[in-house]
């Protein structure tokens, strides 16, 4: 399987799953890898994810395959009071 490179950014507290990275960073993924597999790779509990945006569009299907150059932003739950 040939690898492709995407850009990933984890917002808020999810940065801890990416080694505290605060900006976008490149990730090499396998051809056909899905959003679900990306989330699993970083061991992010799905209950902590509020939204995933791919190339500026909110993506609700975790079986969406990743493509070269995709920009993936993963947002965590926000609490307040």
C-alpha positions as CSV (number, residue, x, y, z in Angstrom):
1,X,0.0,0.0,0.0
2,X,1.4,3.4,-1.0
3,X,1.4,6.1,1.7
4,X,-0.1,9.5,1.3
5,X,0.4,12.7,3.4
6,X,-2.4,14.6,5.0
7,X,-2.5,17.6,7.4
8,X,-4.0,17.1,10.9
9,X,-4.8,19.7,13.5
10,X,-6.3,18.8,16.9
11,X,-8.1,21.6,18.7
12,X,-8.4,22.2,22.4
13,X,-7.6,19.5,24.8
14,X,-7.3,16.9,22.0
15,X,-3.7,18.2,21.4
16,X,-2.6,15.9,24.1
17,X,-3.2,13.0,21.8
18,X,-0.8,14.5,19.3
19,X,2.0,15.1,21.8
20,X,0.8,18.6,22.6
21,X,1.1,19.9,19.0
22,X,-0.6,23.3,18.7
23,X,-0.8,23.6,15.0
24,X,-1.3,21.6,11.9
25,X,1.2,18.7,11.3
26,X,1.7,16.2,8.5
27,X,0.7,12.6,8.9
28,X,1.5,9.8,6.6
29,X,-1.5,7.4,6.1
30,X,-2.0,4.3,4.0
31,X,-4.0,4.6,0.8
32,X,-7.7,4.0,1.7
33,X,-7.2,4.8,5.4
34,X,-10.4,6.3,6.8
35,X,-11.2,9.0,9.4
36,X,-12.1,6.2,11.9
37,X,-8.6,4.6,11.5
38,X,-7.0,8.0,11.9
39,X,-8.9,8.6,15.1
40,X,-7.9,5.1,16.3
41,X,-4.3,5.7,15.4
42,X,-4.2,8.6,17.9
43,X,-6.3,6.7,20.4
44,X,-8.8,9.5,20.8
45,X,-12.0,8.3,22.5
46,X,-14.9,9.1,20.1
47,X,-16.8,10.5,23.1
48,X,-14.3,13.3,23.3
49,X,-14.8,14.4,19.6
50,X,-17.4,17.0,18.9
51,X,-16.7,17.5,15.2
52,X,-14.3,16.6,12.4
53,X,-13.8,19.0,9.5
54,X,-12.1,17.8,6.2
55,X,-11.1,20.4,3.7
56,X,-13.4,23.0,5.3
57,X,-16.5,20.7,5.4
58,X,-18.0,19.1,8.5
59,X,-17.7,15.3,8.0
60,X,-20.0,13.1,10.0
61,X,-19.1,9.7,8.3
62,X,-16.1,8.1,9.9
63,X,-15.8,5.7,7.1
64,X,-14.8,8.5,4.8
65,X,-11.4,7.7,3.1
66,X,-8.5,10.1,3.3
67,X,-7.0,11.5,0.2
68,X,-3.6,13.1,-0.5
69,X,-3.4,16.7,0.7
70,X,-6.6,16.5,2.9
71,X,-6.7,18.9,5.8
72,X,-8.3,17.3,8.8
73,X,-9.3,19.3,11.9
74,X,-10.5,17.4,14.9
75,X,-12.4,19.3,17.6
76,X,-13.0,18.3,21.1
77,X,-16.0,18.9,23.4
78,X,-16.1,22.3,25.0
79,X,-17.5,22.8,28.4
80,X,-18.2,25.9,30.3
81,X,-20.4,27.5,32.9
